[in-house]
């Protein structure tokens, strides 16, 4: 939630470029509507949120991974909105990202004219959203917005902001495709759109938010605060030419809101006011009307059943519970020392990256696809170690198609690696690594010797999901040790031997009757699903894979090229590599899977990245690495652990056993990175 920015100006050169850097990790659980699927889907959400104030405004980034229960199933189940029983498919996963940036008029024009009474400022606002689910319909959206934000002060250091805005949205959905592509679940009896993408009419919107500490409570109860947010969007039309889709899918005015969130400041309660909001627990009520614009009075198959009855999936509310923890730098008033005497939050670094991989691969689909990458990276140092969080969205071209197109599953596409009718695949990949230094924990320097700077305990987690037909949904944890070494010119070299455990999902893991119901609905409707499981093997009941624990080794390095002449000291090199041992085929309990699904040692590496410090060249050392351009080489063998050397692996090899080269990725790529 965007918060009020302190009044700062770059004209005062004694002030820093960035004033506030606030980062939080949160987990929440609750129920919400899911159009076309469920009226009360249970949703688990893990999110990373960044908020900063800089010389001319603010930036807000939110990245979230969500997972539904079985009421919002992934492939091959079609969901309860079809008025048929849902099969035992795993719950769908989803990924969200939101960006909002403001540019204050007071700061831009070096004035106080836009602060009058309770009005603390007026700002230009620009933003973008992206989201997708790996449900059978592959719903995803992207949006751009721009407007003017008005910030007002409330008592007890509170704020209220209102932003009228312009809004433009694009959406992908299997149901937008022609029936010939979707095998029974397309835009019948309409022709649909060629690639499943709709571009809606631009419309108006209003965003609102507020926050306030409950400072009027007695002193011994001043641990509570309230906040809220809401987004109202105008009608957006059908998103396609008249006659292409059913008129019932025309989007109406929608409301997405969290009218009230009550937060309890756990850290203030235990450690005092100077640790306020380091750890919060909260409960909130969320309400949606015409979710994502679907009109709950007319949208058959989404908000209404086939006979016109409401399925409750487009309008409704639910209660959420959550916990939030701060990482990285805080506002200037943050405590300088932790409760244990060490500096609590030392520094943090946040970056946005855009890159293009011209020769990426997609196992089972193509050995060559161009992928565009947008990534967010956060690194910080705290009292007892470090935190590194990275999240990226990757958009493929049509050679790596979204659901329902798939060379590996059906004959919709003409040939392996060919351009498919479905839009290009969308992937989400995120990782978190946290270290706990032995020197800091034990108050010693015993774990520093020569170039060895420290030995740390390292823990972390990974998630990955795609919009492809196989509906992969990776979750993994790691734990082990990290050995950190110093390199010349302020460089570093880290090596971490680790324990690795992964869980995932694959359509290939289902038995041959998965998703079928008495109504005969399997994958994408008619005909009933016929699986690929060899005779005598059970598959898993929900398509989930529980891999064996295995070993891993992660390596990273970075160094400025300080040996170059002064006039050329704008370059640095870095690299990373991850080695992950074989992890079985994912069968668990009494379930059995074919040996063709056995995994091999995975090598995921970027052995060299050469970075050019653009901002240092343009503006001097003070702005070093604010803007970087880079070129890198990526090598990824046995991608996702799939055994590229196994002729029986149907994703890595053709039917005749010859490798299709899609399970090894090798490409040179380039990009640009911006610090904020």
N, C-alpha and C positions, 0 to 999 in steps of 0.2 A: 504494500500500500504506500503510495507516494506521500511523503511527509513534508511539512513546511520547511523551507530552506532558510538558514540564517542570512541576514543581510550582509553580503560581502562584495567587494569589488577588486578587480585585478589592478586597478590604478594604483592601489597601495602596494608597491612592490615588496614591502616587507612581509606581506601576507603570503601564505603558500598558495599553490595553484589548486590543490584539493583541500577542503576544510573538514569534511566528514566522510568517513568510510565505514559503513555499518553492514555487517554480513551475518546472516542467520541460517541455521539448519533447522528444519521442523519436520515433525511427523504428525499426521492427523488421521482420524477414523470417523466415518459417519455414513449417512445414507443420502442419496440424491437421485433425481430423475435421469433417465438415459433414453432420449427419443428413439423409438423403434425397438427398444429392448426391454426396459424395466421401469416401473414406477418407484421402486425402493431398492435400487442397487446399492450394495454395501461397498464403500470405496475406501481404500487405503492409499494415503498420499505421502510421499517423501519429497521435500522441496528445499531448494537453496535460494535465498533472497539476498540481493545486494542493493544498497541505497547509498548514494554519495552526493555530496554538494561540492561543486567546483566554482570557478571564478564567475561563470555566467549562468549557472542554473543547477539542475539536479539530474541524476540518472537513476533509474530503477530497473532492475533485472530480476525476473523470477523464472526459475527452471524447476519443473516438477515431473515426477514419475508417479503414475497412478496404477492401481490394480483393482479390478472389480471382482466380485464373487461370481458364482455360476449363473446368476440372473442376467448377466451381460456376457454371454459366452463368446469365445473365439471360434475360428474355423474347426470343424465343419458344422457346428450348430448355428441355427438361424435366429433364435431368440423368441421371447414370449409375445412380442408384438404381432407375430403371425398367428396367434390364437392356437398354437399347438404346443405340446409339451417340449421343454428344452431338454436336450440330451445331456450327457455327462461331460461335455467339453469343459476345459479349463476356463476360468474367467479371463476376460480380455484385459490387456494392458494398454496404457496410453502415456503420451508425453506432451507437455505443454511448455511454452516459453513466451514470456511477455517482456517487452522493452518499452519504457517511457522516458523521454528526455524533455526537460523544460529549459527555456532560455528567458531569464527574468528581464522584464523591461527596465527595472531600476538599474540592474547591472549593465545591460546593453547600452543604455543611454546615460549612465553615470548620473543618476538623479534619485530623488526620494519622492518624486511626484506621484508615483503609483502606490504609495503607502499613506492611507488616510483613515484615521479612526481604527476600526477593527480590520480593515483591509490591509494586509501585510505585503501584498504584492500581486502583480499580474504577470503572466508568463505565456510565451508561445509553448505549445506542447506538440511533440510528434511521437509516434509509437508504432509498434508492429506486434502481431501475435502469430503464433503457429501452433497447431496441435494435430494429433492424429491418434487413432486407436487401431489395434490389430484384430478387431472384430471382423466378421465375415464380410461386411459391407465396406470395410476399409475407410470409415469416415475421417476426413481431415479437413482443416481449413487454414487459410492464411489471410491476414488482414493488415491494412495500413490505415492510419488515422492521423489527423492533425486538428488542432484547435487552440483555444485560449483558456488558460487556467486562472481562476480567481481564488486566492488564498486569504482566509480570514482567521483571526485569532479567537480562541475560546478560553474560558477561565482555566486555571491550573495547568498552564503550558500546553493547552490543547489547540487544535486547528480544525478548520472546516474548509474543504476545497470543492469547487464545482467547475466542470470543464465541458462547455458545449463544443462539439467536434464534428468534423467530416469523417465518414467511415466508408471503406471499400473492402469487400470480402470476396475471396475465391474459395471454392470447395470441391473436393473430390469425394465421390461415393459410387460404389458398385452399381447401385440402383439407377444411376444416371446413364449407364452404358446401354447400348442396344442389346436386345435379347440374344442375338447371335453370339455375343461375346460372353454373356453371363450365364448361359445355359439355364435359363428359367427364372432369374431373379432381376432382370433388367427393367427397362422403362416401358414395359408392356402396357397398353398396345401402342406406345409412342416410339419414335425412332431414337430418342435419347441424344446424348452428345458423343462425339467421336471418341474422346479419350476419358470420359467420365468426369470432366472438370466443368464446373459452372462458374461464370463470372456474374455476380449479382450487381444490381443497380447501386450506385453510390447513394448514401443516405445520411441522415443526421443522427447524432447520438449525444448523450449526456452522461458523464461520469461524475460520481459524488463520493466523497469519503470524509470521515472525521475521526478524531482521536482526542481523548481527554482523560487525565488522571482523576480519580474520584477524591480530590483533595479536600472536599467538604466533610469527609468521614472523620471520626475521632482519630487521633494520632496513632492509636494502637491498631487501627484497621486500614491505614493508608497503604495498602498493598494491592489495590485494585484499580483497574482502568477499563474504559469502554471504548470501542471503536466500531466502525461500520464502513461498508462500501456498497455501491450500486452502479450498474451500467444499464442504461436504457438505449435501445437502438430502434430506429424507424423502420418502416417497411422497405424491403430490398428486392421485390419482384421475384421472378421465377429463376433467374440466372441463366436462362437459355431462350432461344427464339420461340415465339408462340407456336404451339403444336409439337414441340420437341419433348416436353415432359407433361405429366398430368398437372392441370391447373391447381389441384389441391395442394401442391408443394410450394405455391407462392408464399414467400416469407412475410410474416406480419410483424407488428411492433412487439419487441421482446424485452423482458426484464430479467436480469441476473443480479442477485443481491445477497448480501450478508447484513441484514438490518441491525444485528447486534452481536458483538463479541465481548464477552466478559473475561478479562485476563487477570490472573493472580501472579504477582511478582515473587517467585520462589526465592531467588537469590537475595533480594532486598530483605525478605522475611528472615532468612538464615544469617546473612552476612552484613546487613546494614545498607543505608541509602546509597553509598558510593558504588555498590554492585547492582544497582537497580537494573532490571530487565536483562541481566546476563542469562538467566533461565526463567522462562515463563511457562505456565500451564493455562489453558483457556478452553472455553466452550462457546459455541456459536450456533446460531440458527441461520440456515441458508434457504433461500426461496427463489424459484425460477418460474416465470410465466412465458409460455411459448419459447421454450428453451431452443437456442440457436435459430430462432425465428420461425420454427414450425408452428403453424396455426392449429392449436389444439381443438378447434371446432370442425376442421375440414380435412386435415392431413391423414387420409386413410393409409394404413400400413405403417404409419409412424406414430401418430397420436391416437388414431382410431383403429379398431379392429376391422376386419373385412365387412362385417355387418353393421358398421357405423357406431359401435359402442366405444366410449373412451377407455383407453388402456392405462391412463394416468401417467404416461411416460414423458409428457411434455410440460406439465405444470404441476408443481408441488414443492414441498419443503422438507427439510431434514435437519437433525441436530448433529453437529460435529464436535469432537473433542481432540485436543492436540497439545503438543509440547514444542517449545522453541528454544534454541540455544544459540548464543552469540559466538561468532568466531571472527578473528581479525580486528582491525582498528575500530575504535568507536569515536564519538564526538570528543572534542578537546577536554571536556569535563570528566572523562572516564578515569577510573582509578589507575594510578601509575604503578601500583604494586598489587600483587595477588594476595589472598588471605594467607599465603605461605611465605610471603616476603619477596618473591621474585617479580619482575615486571610481568604483568598479566597479558597484555596485548601489545606486542612490540611494533609490528608493521604488517602491511598486507599489500598485495599486488593483484589488480583485477584487469583482465584484458578481453577484448573481442577480436576474433580472427575470422577473416574470409579467405578461403583458398579454393583452388580448382585442381582436382585429380584427373588428368586426362585419360589414364589407362588403368582405372580401378577394375576390380572383378566382382562378380556376384555368383557364389557357388550354385550350380545347377541352372543358371540363367544365361550368363555370358562371361567370356574371358576378358571382355573389354567394354567398359562403360564409363562415361564421363560423370564424375560426381562433384557437385558443388557443396562446400562445407562452410557452415557458420558455427563457430565454437566460442564458448565462454570459459575462461580459466581464472580461478582464484587460488592464490597462495598466501599463507600468513605464517608468522612466527608468534608463538605464545609462550607462557611461562615454562612449559615442560616439553616443547617440541614444535612441530609444524603441522599444517593442514594443507593439502592440495586437492582442489576439486576441479574437475573438468567435465563439461557437457558439450556435445556437438550434435547438430542435425546435418544429415547428408542426403542430398537430393540427386538421384540418378537420372540418366536420360532413358528413352523408351526401350533400350536394349535390356534394361533391368526393370521389368514392369511391376506395378502394384497388383494386389489381388483384384480380380480373379485370374488375370493372365499369368500363366506359368508354363514354361517348357517342361519343367520337371513333373508336373501333375497331369496336364492335359495337352490337347493339340490346338489350343486357341491360337497361339503364336505359330507362325509358319515354320520357323526353324530356330535352333539354338543360336543366340546372339543376334537375332533379327529384331527390327523395330516392332514393338507390340502395339496394339490399339490402346491398351490401358496406359494411363499416365505413369511416369517413371517412379520407381520405388522411393520411399522416404524412410530413413533410419534415424534412430536416436541411440546415442552411446554416452554413458556417463560413468565416472569413477571418482572415488574418494579415497585418499590415503592420509592417515594421521600417524605421526611418530611421537614417541615419548622417550626423550633422551635420558640415558643412564646418568650422565654427568649432572643433569638438572634434578633428576629424581633423588639421587643420593647425595647431592651437594658436594661433588668431588670433581677432580680433573683426571681421575685414574683411567678414564676411557678415552683420553687424548694422548697420543704418542706419535711423534714425527708428523707425517702427513695425515694420520688418522685424527679426525676432528671429534668424532663422537660415535658411540654405538647406541642404537635406539630400538625399542620395541615398535613394530609397525603393524597396524591393522588397517583394513580397508574393505571396500565393497564396490562391485561393478553391476551395472544394469545395461541391457541392450535389447531393443525391440525393433521390428520392421513392419512395414505395411504390405509385405509379400504374402503369398497364398499359404506358405508353410507356417506363418504366424509365430515365428520365434519370439521368445520372451525370456532372455537370460537374466539370472540373478546369481551373483557369486560373492563369496567372502574370501579374504586373505588374511593371514597373520604370520608374523615371523620377526626377523631381525633386520635392521638396516645398518650398514657400515658406511659412514660418511667420511670422505677424504677431501683434502684441499688440493687444488691445482693452482698453478701460477696465474697471475693476473686476476685474482679474485674468483677463480674457477672452482668447480666442485666435481666430484665423482662419487656416486652412490651405488651401492650394490646390496640387494636384499634377497636372501634365500627365504622362501615362504611356503606355508601350507595353503592349498587352494581347494575350494569346494564350490561346485557349480550346480545350479538347477536351471532347467530350460523347458521349452515346449517345441513340439514339431508335429505337423500333420502326419508325418511318416511313422509316428509312434502309435497311432490309433489302431485298434482292431478293425476288421473289415466291415463291421456294422456300426461304427461310431457315428453318433449324431442322428441316426435314423429314428424315426418316431412312427407311431401307428398311422399317422397321416402321410408317411412316405417322404417326409422332408429331410433331406440330408444336406450335403454341400450345395449351397446356392439353389435350393429348391429341388425340382425334378431333374433327372431321375434320382432315386435314393442313392446315397453314397456307397460306392464300392471301393474298398481300400486296397492297399498294396502289400499287406502283410503276408509273408509266405505261410503256407499251410503248416500247422503244428505250432505256430507261435501266437501268443495272446495279444501282443501289443500292450499298451498301458491304458487304463480306463478313461483317462482324461487328456491323453496326449502329452502329459508332463514327463520330463526326464529328470531323474535323480542320479547325477553322475557320481562316480567314486571319488573320494578325496585323492589328491595328487600333489606333486611338488611344483614349485614355480620359482623362477629367478628373474628379478626385475632390476634393470641397470639404467642409470641416467647420468649424463654429464653435461657441463656447459662451461665455456671459457671465453672471455674477451681476447681478441688477438692483439694483445698489448705490445708484442714484439715488433709490430709494424711501425713504420715511420709515423710521426705525430700527425702528418697530413692525411694518413690513411687509417687512423684508429677509429673507424666507424663499423668495423666488422666483428662478429663473434661467431662461434660454432657451438653446436649442441647436438645431442642425440639421445636416443633411448631404445631399449629393447626389452621384450618380455618373452620368457621361455616357459611353457606350460606343459607338463607331462601328460601322457595318455590318461584318460579318465573313464575308460569303459565305454559302453554304448547307451547308458542312461536307464537301463532296466532296473527295477527295484522290487522288493517283496517277491511275490510269486509270478510277476509278469516277466515275459520273455520277449526279446527283440533280436533281429537278425545280426549276424556277425558283420554284415556289410555296413552296419552303423557304428562299428568300433572306431574309436578315435585314435589319433596319433599325436606326437609331440608338436605343439604349435609354436611357431616363431613369429612374433609380431615385432617389427623393428623399424626404426627410422635412424639408421646408423649415422647420418650426417645431415645437419641443417645449417646453412650459411645465412646469417642474418645481417642486414644492412640497416644501421641506425639512421633513419631518415630525419627524425626530429633533431638529432644532435647536429647533423649537417646544416639544417635550416636555422635552428634557433640556439645552438650552443649546448654545453654540457648540462646545464640546469634541466633541460628537457630531454635528456638521454633516454632512449627507448620508449618515449611516449608514442611514437609511430615507427614501426619496423616493417621492412619488406624482407621476404625470405624465399629461398629455394631449397628444396629438400628431396631426399630419395627415400622411398618406402619399399620395404620388402616384407611380405607376409606369407609364410609357408604354412600349409595345412590350415587355412583360414577357418576360424571358429573351432579348430580341433578336428575338422573333417580330414580324413586320410586320403590325400591326393594320390598316394601310391597304391590304393586298393581298387583293382578293376571292377569289383562288385559294388562299390559305392556309387549309387545312382546319381548323386549330385556332382561328383568329381569326374565321372567317366560316362562315355556314351554307352549305348546298349551292347556294343561289340567289345567293351572293355578298354577301349582306347581313351586316354585322358583327354578331357575337354579343356584343361588348363584353367578352369574357373576357380579352383581351390588354392591357387597361388597368385598373389597380387604383387606386381612389381611396376612401380611408376615413379617418375620424377614429377614433382608438383611445386607450385608457387603460391604465395599468399601475402597478405598484409595484416598486421596486428596493431591495435590501438589500445593504449592504456587509459583507464578512466577510474 
